[in-house]
């Protein structure tokens, strides 16, 4: 074992350098060898099979990001249900009531954002409110 502390990390450094070089080489070969013939269809932005309308660099509504953050928040809250379900028998009724309180708080938050109209994506709902 070498006495130098940083010498122990030499294999890790070699791994990162080799992985970076391999990734760079693959991308470079793809760019050099790749067949490129740009057409109007290839240069148009992909819109899930629909004909593109407007500019591809159009700004998104703030509601899009708000719904995305809420999706992540409720996913994280749902993940806490799995460990509880695994040890439910050990917790007996105390754990059950504790989780009822937790689910109740999550549902209060869900109904709050539902009543605020955060989950409404229709054009009519956007016209009713000033953002």
C-alpha positions in Angstrom: 0.0 0.0 0.0 1.5 3.4 -1.0 2.1 5.9 1.7 0.8 8.8 -0.4 -2.9 9.4 0.4 -3.8 10.5 -3.2 -2.1 7.5 -4.8 -5.0 5.4 -3.6 -7.3 7.4 -5.9 -5.1 6.9 -9.0 -7.3 3.9 -10.2 -10.4 6.0 -9.9 -8.8 8.9 -11.8 -7.7 6.5 -14.5 -11.3 5.2 -14.7 -12.7 8.7 -15.1 -10.2 9.6 -17.8 -10.7 6.4 -19.7 -14.5 6.7 -19.5 -14.4 10.4 -20.6 -12.0 9.5 -23.5 -14.2 6.7 -24.7 -17.3 8.8 -24.5 -15.6 11.6 -26.4 -14.2 9.2 -29.0 -17.7 7.7 -29.6 -19.3 11.1 -30.0 -16.5 12.3 -32.3 -16.7 9.2 -34.5 -20.5 9.5 -34.7 -20.0 13.1 -35.9 -17.3 12.3 -38.4 -18.8 9.1 -39.9 -22.5 10.0 -39.5 -24.7 10.6 -42.6 -26.1 14.1 -42.7 -28.6 15.3 -45.2 -30.7 18.1 -43.6 -34.3 18.4 -44.9 -37.1 20.6 -43.9 -38.8 17.7 -42.0 -35.6 16.9 -40.1 -35.0 20.5 -39.1 -38.5 21.0 -37.8 -39.1 20.5 -34.1 -40.8 17.3 -33.0 -44.2 17.8 -31.5 -45.4 14.3 -30.7 -46.5 13.6 -34.2 -48.5 16.8 -34.5 -47.7 19.5 -37.1 -45.5 22.2 -35.3 -47.3 25.5 -34.8 -45.3 28.6 -33.9 -41.8 28.9 -32.7 -40.0 26.0 -30.9 -38.4 28.4 -28.4 -41.8 29.7 -27.1 -42.0 30.4 -23.4 -43.8 27.9 -21.2 -46.5 28.9 -18.8 -45.5 29.0 -15.2 -48.3 26.5 -14.5 -46.2 23.9 -16.4 -43.4 24.2 -13.9 -45.8 24.4 -10.9 -47.5 21.2 -11.9 -44.1 19.5 -12.4 -43.0 20.6 -8.9 -46.2 19.4 -7.4 -45.9 16.0 -9.2 -42.4 15.5 -7.6 -43.7 16.6 -4.2 -46.6 14.2 -4.2 -44.4 11.4 -5.5 -42.0 11.9 -2.6 -44.9 11.9 -0.2 -46.2 8.7 -1.8 -42.8 7.0 -1.3 -43.2 7.4 2.4 -46.1 5.0 2.3 -44.0 2.0 1.2 -41.8 1.6 4.3 -44.9 2.1 6.4 -46.7 -0.7 4.6 -43.8 -3.0 5.1 -43.8 -2.6 8.9 -47.5 -2.0 9.5 -48.0 -5.2 11.5 -45.3 -4.2 13.9 -46.7 -0.7 14.4 -50.2 -2.0 15.2 -53.0 0.6 15.4 -50.7 3.4 16.5 -48.9 3.3 13.1 -52.2 3.0 11.3 -53.6 6.2 12.9 -50.3 8.0 12.4 -50.5 7.2 8.7 -54.1 8.3 8.5 -53.0 11.7 9.8 -50.2 11.8 7.3 -52.5 10.9 4.4 -55.0 13.4 5.7 -52.4 16.2 5.5 -51.4 15.1 2.0 -55.1 15.1 0.9 -55.6 18.6 2.4 -52.7 19.9 0.3 -54.1 18.1 -2.8 -57.5 19.6 -2.4 -56.0 23.0 -1.8 -54.1 23.0 -5.1 -57.2 21.5 -6.8 -59.4 24.3 -5.6 -56.8 27.0 -6.5 -57.0 25.7 -10.1 -53.4 24.7 -10.4 -54.3 21.4 -12.1 -56.6 23.1 -14.7 -54.9 23.1 -18.0 -57.8 24.1 -20.3 -57.9 27.4 -22.3 -61.1 28.4 -20.5 -59.5 28.2 -17.1 -56.5 30.3 -18.3 -58.9 33.1 -19.5 -60.8 33.3 -16.2 -57.7 34.1 -14.1 -55.1 36.8 -14.3 -51.6 35.4 -13.7 
